[in-house]
Amino acid sequence: MTAEFDDDDTLATIPVSEREAASTGAAADAAEADAGLKALPRILRIALLRGRTDSYVRERLIGEIAELCPDLPETAIWANARTTDAAINLAAELDRQAAADDRSDLRSLADCVRLTSLPVPHSEVLIAEHRRVGKTLLMASKTLPEELDVDVAAEIEALVWGWAALPIALPQLPLYADVRALPNARRVADRMARQRIEQAIETVHEQYNERDRKEREKQGGSEEKALIESGGDFTPDGHLIVCAIDDASLKSPKLKEIVAPLKAVINKALPIVAAPPLHDARQKLLFEFPYAQDVIDFCMTELVGRTHVHLRPLLLVGPPGGGKSRFGRRLGEVLGVHVWRVDAARSDGAAFGGTDKRWYSAEPCHPFLAIAQGRIANPIVLIDEIEKAPTRSDYGRLWDSLLGFLEPETAARYPDPALQTSLDLSLVSYVATANSIDPLPSPIRDRFRIVEFPKPRPADIELLLPAVTAEIAEERGLDERWIAPLAQDEITAIRRFWHGGSVRKLRRVVEAMINAREGAVVRQ
């Protein structure tokens, strides 16, 4: 919508400060020169200045437009109204005159007006306007001078790609008080950059650790092997030799086939993971399992005074859906050790305890496979739903096979049937879960410390929601901060569908709530 103005009245409706900025222009030019931005295309210069304080970008634009098109009533409307519609109308009129008079400077000003005025794109009209600016930013970024300051170049790159990603990232963005597109594009760019930096740092760390590991193996492998063969005990501080096999045995064709995938842990001193700060581990577990404080404290107490991670056999008993299995996995992850999961319902004693090498399917015992996969001497073996283990004895019961691993004396000298040697499994921890202990034989009950794992109550819902939301974000590959916290009315709605008990059900309800929220944002 365009208002009607006389030519003489157009500039008169613009505030005095804005007319003075247009008439002099010297102060603006000096500021831009000082900032090293004069060599940039206009839209990039405006975009960078818009993020600086005391830049008066809008006033400069109004002054430039008034100087180039003094007869334009839309300029005065935008100067006074400061609305999105007024900005779009002004930009459209500048585009029309640019096409009629073949003036690229007017088209550039039109895009600058859109850049400084558009809100976050939540409608088809705004998305089209947003894309127009995005294309202009991208084309302008390809014309940057080679000698451009690296900090300015990085800021331009972040701004261009943040603007381009804003429509996609919008459903995951928290609701900011500032609804303008440009500040939110900067926020998106900051998050994109932060995740790229964290990923790069993690990649560098992994490469360094792998190179360091190979170097240590190269330097210490021959000495270690010589000591083992001569009967010496090569055990550096914080390490343990779990499996030692002499060269003569390794030459056996059948054994060579079995040990091929296990070379990294045979005749090697494996690291023993040190116990982390228990207070930090406790806080992480409490964040995810606020209803299980007694169980967490019970586990942490076991580690008090220990230099490394090792738990006596632990059996978590509780109703289905309460989070027992996930707690066992997260306990290991928080303590920094590898977790090997065994489904008791599908395991027998022969598979768990290892099969003899004369069989074509010969395989070492599961605790040693856990060590081989984690490449540490003290992993956690998580036995899920131990009460559902098969009771037939054709291949040996899992319960009977477990007895030898749960006794410290036999675990330190376990005779593996596949490797035909004794393994030191004394530092392997065992955590089992069960819905009920009734089916378990008494020897198993005697060897496990049985702990009742509580089910969450309705009163725990607000404590559980942050952890559930963070888990959903992690599975979607997002930073948890990209999913806004649930509002009070959403929490009230969740209470109607979840009355305590299963965490799995709570997660489904929360996920449905987040999907509904994102769908509503997209439809707006």
Residue pairs with C-beta under 8 A, 6 or more apart in sequence:
1 85
1 89
2 73
2 74
2 77
2 89
2 93
3 73
3 74
3 76
3 77
4 73
5 13
5 73
5 76
7 70
7 71
9 76
10 66
10 70
10 71
10 72
10 73
10 75
10 76
11 19
11 66
11 70
11 76
13 76
13 79
13 80
14 22
14 62
14 66
14 75
14 76
14 79
15 79
17 59
18 59
18 62
18 63
18 79
19 63
19 66
21 27
21 28
21 56
21 59
21 60
21 62
21 63
22 59
22 60
22 62
22 63
22 64
22 66
22 67
23 63
25 63
28 56
28 60
29 38
31 55
32 38
32 45
32 49
35 48
35 49
35 52
36 149
36 152
37 44
37 45
37 48
37 49
37 152
38 45
39 145
39 148
40 48
40 140
40 144
40 148
40 152
40 156
41 108
41 140
41 143
42 108
42 109
42 112
43 108
43 111
43 112
43 115
43 133
43 136
43 137
43 140
44 137
44 140
44 141
44 144
44 156
46 57
46 61
46 112
46 115
46 116
47 115
47 137
47 156
47 159
47 182
48 152
48 155
48 156
48 159
49 55
49 57
50 57
50 115
50 116
50 182
51 182
51 183
51 186
57 116
58 116
61 109
61 112
61 113
61 116
62 75
62 78
62 79
64 109
65 72
65 75
65 90
65 94
65 109
65 113
66 72
66 75
68 105
68 106
68 109
69 75
69 94
69 97
69 106
72 90
72 93
72 94
74 86
74 89
74 90
74 93
75 90
77 86
77 89
77 90
78 86
78 87
78 89
78 90
78 113
78 117
84 117
84 118
84 119
84 126
87 113
87 114
87 116
87 117
87 118
88 114
88 117
88 125
88 129
90 110
90 113
91 110
91 111
91 113
91 114
91 129
92 110
94 106
94 107
94 109
94 110
94 113
95 106
95 107
95 110
97 103
97 106
98 104
98 105
98 106
98 107
98 110
108 136
111 132
111 133
111 136
114 129
114 132
114 133
115 133
115 137
115 181
115 182
116 182
117 180
118 126
118 129
118 130
118 133
118 180
118 181
118 182
119 126
119 179
119 180
119 181
120 126
120 166
120 170
120 173
120 179
120 180
120 181
120 184
121 127
121 129
121 130
121 166
121 167
121 170
121 181
122 170
122 521
122 524
123 524
127 167
130 163
130 166
130 167
130 181
133 163
134 160
134 163
134 164
137 159
137 160
137 163
137 164
138 160
138 164
141 156
141 157
141 160
144 153
144 156
158 186
158 189
158 190
158 192
158 193
159 185
159 186
159 189
161 189
161 192
162 185
162 186
162 187
162 188
162 189
162 190
162 192
163 181
163 182
163 185
163 189
165 185
165 188
165 189
165 192
166 181
166 184
166 185
166 188
169 188
169 191
169 482
170 521
171 518
171 521
171 522
172 478
172 482
172 483
172 518
173 184
173 187
173 188
173 482
173 484
174 481
174 482
174 484
175 484
176 183
176 184
176 187
178 184
191 479
191 481
191 482
195 479
217 268
220 269
221 268
223 234
224 234
224 267
224 268
224 269
225 267
226 232
227 233
227 234
228 234
228 241
228 244
228 246
228 267
229 246
229 247
233 241
234 241
234 269
235 241
235 269
236 269
238 271
238 272
238 274
238 308
239 269
239 270
239 271
239 272
239 377
240 269
240 270
240 272
240 377
240 424
240 427
241 267
241 268
241 269
241 270
241 424
242 265
242 270
242 368
242 371
242 377
242 423
242 424
242 425
243 262
243 265
243 266
243 267
243 368
243 416
243 419
243 421
243 423
243 424
244 266
244 267
244 421
245 255
245 259
245 266
245 267
245 419
245 421
249 255
249 420
249 421
250 256
250 259
254 357
254 358
254 362
255 357
255 419
255 420
258 357
258 362
258 363
258 364
258 418
258 419
259 266
259 419
261 372
262 364
262 368
262 372
264 372
264 375
265 368
265 371
265 372
265 375
270 371
270 375
270 376
270 377
271 375
271 376
271 377
272 308
272 376
272 377
272 378
272 427
273 308
273 309
273 335
273 336
273 337
273 376
273 378
274 307
274 308
274 309
275 303
275 306
275 307
275 308
275 309
275 335
276 309
276 334
276 335
276 336
278 300
278 303
278 304
281 300
281 334
281 335
282 296
282 297
282 300
284 334
285 292
285 296
285 327
285 330
285 331
285 334
286 293
286 296
287 466
287 467
288 330
288 467
289 295
289 296
289 323
289 327
289 330
289 467
290 460
290 463
290 464
290 467
291 454
291 455
291 456
291 457
291 460
291 463
291 464
292 323
292 327
292 453
292 454
294 454
295 316
295 327
295 451
295 452
295 453
295 454
298 451
299 311
299 314
299 331
302 311
302 312
303 309
303 310
303 311
303 335
308 378
308 427
309 335
309 336
309 337
309 378
309 429
310 378
310 427
310 429
311 380
311 429
311 430
311 431
312 429
312 449
313 406
313 429
313 430
313 431
313 432
313 447
313 448
313 449
314 429
314 430
314 431
314 432
314 448
314 449
314 451
315 386
315 431
315 432
315 433
315 434
315 437
315 445
315 448
315 449
315 450
315 451
316 324
316 327
316 328
316 431
316 432
316 433
316 434
316 451
316 453
317 324
317 433
317 434
317 435
317 436
317 437
317 450
317 451
317 452
317 453
318 324
318 435
318 452
318 453
318 454
318 455
319 435
319 455
319 501
320 435
320 502
321 455
321 501
321 502
321 503
321 504
321 505
322 453
322 454
322 455
322 456
322 501
322 502
322 503
323 453
323 456
323 503
324 433
324 453
325 341
325 382
325 384
325 433
326 503
327 453
328 339
328 380
328 382
328 384
328 431
328 433
329 339
329 341
329 382
331 380
331 431
332 338
332 339
332 379
332 380
332 382
332 431
333 339
335 380
337 374
337 376
337 378
337 379
337 380
337 429
338 370
338 373
338 374
338 375
338 376
338 379
338 380
339 379
339 380
339 382
340 366
340 367
340 369
340 370
340 373
340 374
340 379
340 380
340 381
340 382
341 382
341 384
342 352
342 366
342 381
342 382
342 383
342 384
343 384
343 385
344 383
344 384
344 385
344 386
344 387
344 388
344 389
344 398
344 432
345 385
345 388
345 389
345 390
347 366
347 389
347 390
347 398
348 389
348 390
348 394
348 395
348 396
348 397
348 398
348 401
349 395
349 396
349 397
349 398
349 399
349 400
349 401
350 395
350 396
350 401
351 363
351 366
351 395
352 365
352 366
352 398
352 401
352 402
353 365
353 366
353 396
353 401
353 404
353 405
353 417
354 363
354 364
354 365
354 366
354 368
354 416
354 417
354 418
354 419
355 361
355 362
355 363
355 417
355 418
356 362
356 417
356 418
357 417
357 418
357 419
357 420
362 417
362 418
363 369
363 418
364 372
364 416
364 418
364 419
365 405
365 414
365 416
365 418
365 423
365 425
366 381
367 379
367 381
367 405
367 414
367 423
367 425
367 428
368 416
368 419
368 423
368 425
370 379
370 380
370 381
370 428
371 377
371 379
371 425
371 428
373 379
377 424
377 427
378 427
378 428
378 429
379 428
379 429
380 428
380 429
380 430
380 431
381 428
381 429
381 430
381 431
382 431
382 432
382 433
383 402
383 430
383 431
383 432
383 433
384 432
384 433
385 433
385 434
385 435
386 398
386 399
386 432
386 433
386 434
386 440
386 444
387 434
387 435
387 436
387 437
387 438
387 439
387 440
388 439
389 397
389 398
389 399
390 397
390 398
391 397
393 400
399 440
399 441
399 443
399 444
402 430
402 444
402 447
403 443
403 444
403 447
404 410
404 411
404 414
405 411
405 414
405 425
405 428
405 430
406 430
406 447
406 448
407 447
408 426
411 425
411 426
411 428
412 424
412 425
412 426
413 422
413 423
413 424
414 422
414 423
414 424
414 425
415 421
415 422
415 423
416 422
416 423
430 448
432 448
433 453
434 440
437 445
437 450
455 500
455 501
455 502
456 464
456 500
456 501
456 503
456 506
457 500
458 495
458 498
458 499
458 500
460 500
461 491
461 494
461 495
461 498
461 506
462 491
464 503
464 506
465 485
465 486
465 491
465 494
465 510
466 485
468 503
468 506
468 507
468 510
469 480
469 483
469 485
469 486
469 510
469 514
470 480
471 507
472 483
472 507
472 510
472 511
472 514
473 479
473 480
473 482
473 483
474 480
483 514
486 494
486 510
486 513
490 513
490 517
493 513
494 506
494 509
494 510
494 513
497 509
498 505
498 506
498 509
